Amino acid sequence: MRTAAAIFLVFGFAYLAWDISLIVAHGVQLGSGLMVVFAAAVLYQGYALWKRDPRVRWSALVSAVAIAGTCAYIASVFIASPFPESLLHLPGEVLPLFGSVVALSIAFGVASVVLILPIRRRPNAP
């Protein structure tokens, strides 16, 4: 569970830092407020996983699967576009975003596997 907790905490802090930079650059908006709430929820789940709270495992598993699936879908939009050459002509500003979306999909996929393995070993796990 500590591996999944580390993934949640790193993502939560990175997302919060990105949101703070957006607030500094563009001012407070509704979207930035919702981003803070999402980052706080991910940080709380990471903290609860770090403390090995068994009650948070299922919600963290659902969150990890949802984040991994959403990121995989977003990455597939880049890759499976109707024009194959469009991936080669992406602007340079979009490529780091594409790489981070792929990395997030892989990281939260690993987190979901880490969270489900102890559940399969112990059928009476909370």
C-alpha positions in Angstrom: 0.0 0.0 0.0 2.9 2.3 0.5 3.8 2.2 -3.2 0.3 3.3 -4.1 0.4 5.9 -1.4 3.6 7.3 -2.8 2.0 7.5 -6.3 -1.0 9.3 -4.9 1.1 11.7 -2.8 3.5 12.6 -5.7 0.6 13.2 -8.0 -1.4 15.2 -5.5 1.6 17.5 -4.7 2.4 17.9 -8.4 -1.2 18.7 -9.2 -1.4 21.2 -6.4 1.8 22.9 -7.4 0.5 23.2 -11.0 -2.8 24.6 -9.7 -0.9 27.2 -7.6 1.1 28.2 -10.7 -2.1 28.6 -12.7 -3.7 30.7 -9.9 -0.6 33.0 -9.8 -0.6 33.3 -13.6 -4.3 33.8 -14.2 -6.0 34.5 -10.9 -8.5 32.6 -8.9 -11.2 31.0 -11.1 -13.8 28.3 -10.5 -11.7 25.7 -12.3 -8.7 26.4 -10.1 -10.9 26.0 -7.0 -12.1 22.6 -8.2 -8.5 21.6 -9.0 -7.5 22.4 -5.4 -10.4 20.2 -4.1 -9.3 17.3 -6.4 -5.7 17.7 -5.3 -6.7 17.7 -1.7 -8.8 14.5 -2.2 -5.9 12.7 -3.9 -3.5 13.9 -1.1 -5.9 12.6 1.6 -6.1 9.2 -0.1 -2.3 9.1 -0.3 -2.0 10.0 3.4 -4.6 7.4 4.4 -2.9 4.8 2.3 0.5 5.7 3.8 -1.0 5.1 7.3 -2.3 1.8 6.0 -5.9 2.6 6.7 -7.8 -0.4 5.4 -11.0 1.6 4.9 -9.5 3.7 2.1 -8.3 0.8 -0.1 -11.4 0.4 -2.2 -11.9 4.1 -2.8 -8.3 4.5 -3.7 -8.6 1.5 -6.1 -11.6 3.1 -7.8 -9.8 6.4 -8.0 -6.6 4.8 -9.4 -8.6 2.9 -12.0 -10.6 6.0 -13.0 -7.5 8.2 -13.3 -5.6 5.6 -15.2 -8.5 5.0 -17.5 -9.1 8.7 -18.1 -5.4 9.3 -18.8 -5.2 6.3 -21.2 -8.3 7.6 -23.0 -6.7 11.1 -23.4 -3.4 9.6 -24.6 -5.3 7.4 -27.1 -6.9 10.6 -28.6 -3.4 11.8 -29.4 -2.3 8.4 -30.9 -5.5 7.2 -32.6 -6.3 10.4 -34.5 -7.9 10.1 -37.9 -4.7 11.4 -39.5 -1.6 9.3 -38.6 0.8 12.2 -39.5 -0.9 14.5 -37.0 1.1 13.0 -34.2 4.3 14.1 -35.9 3.0 17.6 -36.3 2.0 18.3 -32.7 3.2 21.6 -31.3 6.2 21.3 -29.0 4.1 22.6 -26.1 1.8 19.6 -26.3 4.5 16.9 -26.2 5.3 17.3 -22.4 1.6 17.1 -21.7 1.3 13.9 -23.8 4.3 12.4 -21.9 2.8 13.2 -18.5 -0.6 11.8 -19.4 1.1 8.5 -20.5 3.2 8.5 -17.3 0.2 9.1 -15.2 -1.7 6.3 -16.9 1.1 3.9 -16.2 1.7 5.1 -12.6 -2.0 4.8 -11.6 -2.2 1.4 -13.4 0.6 0.2 -11.2 -1.1 1.7 -8.2 -4.3 -0.1 -9.0 -2.5 -3.4 -9.4 -0.7 -2.8 -6.1 -4.0 -2.1 -4.4 -5.7 -5.1 -5.7 -3.0 -7.7 -5.0 -3.4 -7.7 -1.2 -7.2 -8.0 -1.6 -6.8 -11.1 -3.7 -4.4 -12.8 -1.2 -6.6 -12.2 1.8 -10.3 -12.7 0.9 -11.4 -11.4 4.3 -9.6 -8.0 3.9 -11.7 -5.0 4.8 
